[in-house]
């Protein structure tokens, strides 16, 4: 089965300790480095297997005039001046940024499919299965996973390559989304599954 990894919001403002949002971890949370290491293992593992990696970034025009502030999350983005297109905060984290030639999708809502060309990109790649990773588990990852499943994709969620600032929300989100996707598993389990299917 043709697969792709979709890496959601591994951006400085979202993941870096100096970011303006830090949706995955508090500033000094030691778990951050473990998440970055595990996510890197997933991305590099996909690359060595010839599986495309699609990086999804959320960003807004300078001044945030077009941001729909219908939730605390988006009001917080505006108040903090976060994720401005072209800024350091909107750039991908150094350890998790796309490589030359890899596809990047930009959008401006929670769900990576909404208002973006992600579905078209995946269709062009003839992908049937998505491996999802990113921040935050209970918002962008879960919303994107559900949408992908509704579109007919087989979805694997890489649990240890996702994070939320509240560990309870992370765990609850994974339990909930497990009812709607093919599998929630660790990066090592997913890479082993992909190897087994190619054998």
C-alpha positions in Angstrom: 0.0 0.0 0.0 1.4 3.4 -0.9 2.1 5.5 2.2 3.1 9.0 3.2 4.1 10.6 6.5 2.2 13.8 7.2 4.1 15.9 9.8 1.8 18.4 11.3 3.0 21.8 12.8 6.5 20.9 13.8 7.2 24.6 13.8 9.2 26.9 16.1 6.3 28.8 17.6 4.5 25.5 18.3 7.4 23.3 19.4 10.6 25.3 20.2 11.1 26.3 23.9 11.3 30.0 22.7 8.2 29.7 20.6 5.2 32.0 21.2 2.6 29.1 21.6 4.5 26.0 22.7 1.4 23.8 22.2 3.3 20.6 22.8 5.2 21.3 26.0 5.8 23.9 28.7 9.0 25.9 28.2 11.3 23.7 30.3 9.6 20.3 29.8 12.3 17.7 29.4 10.0 15.5 27.3 10.5 18.0 24.4 13.8 16.5 23.3 12.4 13.0 23.4 9.6 14.0 21.1 11.9 15.7 18.7 14.2 12.6 18.6 11.3 10.2 18.1 9.7 12.4 15.4 13.1 12.6 13.6 13.3 8.8 13.7 10.0 8.6 12.0 10.8 11.1 9.3 14.2 9.7 8.6 12.8 6.1 8.7 10.3 7.1 6.1 12.9 8.7 3.9 15.2 5.7 4.0 12.2 3.5 3.0 11.4 5.8 0.1 8.1 6.9 1.7 7.3 10.6 1.0 7.2 13.1 3.9 4.8 15.9 3.6 5.3 18.8 6.2 2.2 20.8 7.1 2.7 24.3 8.5 0.1 26.7 9.9 0.8 30.4 9.2 -0.9 33.8 9.0 -0.4 37.1 7.2 1.4 39.8 9.1 -1.0 41.7 11.3 -3.4 38.7 11.6 -6.2 40.7 10.0 -7.7 37.6 8.3 -7.6 35.3 11.3 -11.1 34.1 12.3 -10.9 34.5 16.1 -13.8 32.1 16.9 -11.8 30.1 19.5 -9.4 30.7 22.4 -6.7 29.1 20.3 -6.9 31.6 17.5 -7.4 34.5 19.8 -4.2 33.4 21.5 -2.3 33.3 18.2 -3.3 36.9 17.5 -2.6 38.2 21.0 0.9 36.6 20.9 1.6 37.7 17.3 2.5 34.1 16.5 3.0 32.1 13.3 3.5 35.0 10.9 4.3 33.9 7.4 8.1 34.4 6.8 8.9 34.6 10.5 11.2 32.4 12.6 8.2 31.2 14.5 6.5 29.9 11.3 9.6 28.1 10.2 9.9 24.4 10.8 12.0 23.2 13.8 15.6 22.7 12.8 15.6 19.0 13.6 12.3 18.3 11.9 12.3 20.6 8.9 11.6 19.3 5.4 14.5 18.3 3.2 15.2 19.8 -0.2 12.5 18.7 -2.7 10.0 17.5 -0.1 6.5 18.7 -0.3 5.2 21.4 2.1 1.6 22.3 2.6 0.6 25.6 4.3 -2.8 26.4 5.8 -4.5 28.6 8.5 -6.9 26.5 10.5 -6.7 23.5 12.9 -7.3 20.7 10.4 -4.4 20.3 7.9 -6.9 19.5 5.1 -9.0 22.6 5.6 -8.2 25.4 3.2 -5.1 23.7 1.9 -4.1 21.5 -1.0 -3.1 18.5 1.2 -5.7 16.2 -0.4 -4.5 17.1 -3.9 -0.9 16.6 -2.9 -1.7 13.1 -1.5 -3.8 12.3 -4.5 -0.9 13.2 -6.8 1.4 10.9 -4.8 -1.3 8.1 -5.2 -1.2 7.7 -1.4 -3.7 5.4 0.3 -2.2 5.3 3.9 -1.2 8.3 6.0 1.2 8.1 9.0 0.4 11.1 11.1 2.6 12.8 13.6 2.7 16.3 15.1 1.6 18.9 17.6 -0.8 19.1 19.3 -2.3 15.7 19.6 -5.7 16.8 20.8 -6.2 19.5 18.2 -4.4 19.5 14.8 -3.4 15.8 14.8 -6.7 14.4 16.0 -8.7 16.7 13.7 -6.5 15.9 10.7 -6.7 12.1 11.5 -10.5 12.1 11.6 -10.8 14.1 8.4 -8.3 11.8 6.6 -10.3 8.8 7.7 -13.5 10.4 6.5 -11.8 10.9 3.1 -11.1 7.1 3.0 -7.4 7.1 3.9 -6.0 4.3 6.1 -4.5 6.3 9.0 -1.7 5.4 11.4 -1.1 7.8 14.2 2.4 7.7 15.6 1.6 8.2 19.3 5.1 8.9 20.5 5.8 11.4 17.7 2.8 13.5 18.9 2.5 15.7 21.9 0.2 18.0 23.9 1.1 20.4 26.7 -1.4 18.5 28.9 -0.4 14.7 29.0 -3.9 13.8 29.9 -5.3 15.4 26.8 -2.7 13.7 24.7 -3.7 10.3 26.1 -7.4 10.9 25.9 -7.1 12.1 22.3 -5.2 9.0 21.3 -7.9 6.8 22.9 -10.6 8.6 21.1 -9.1 8.7 17.7 -8.2 5.0 17.9 -11.9 4.3 17.2 -11.7 6.0 13.8 -8.3 5.1 12.4 -6.4 2.0 11.3 -4.0 2.0 14.2 -2.5 4.1 17.0 1.1 2.8 17.6 4.6 3.8 18.4 7.1 4.9 15.7 9.0 1.7 16.0 5.8 -0.4 15.6 4.7 1.6 12.6 8.1 1.3 10.9 8.1 -2.4 11.5 4.6 -2.7 10.0 5.7 -0.8 6.9 8.8 -3.1 6.6 6.6 -6.2 7.0 4.3 -5.1 4.2 7.2 -4.4 1.9 8.8 -7.8 2.6 
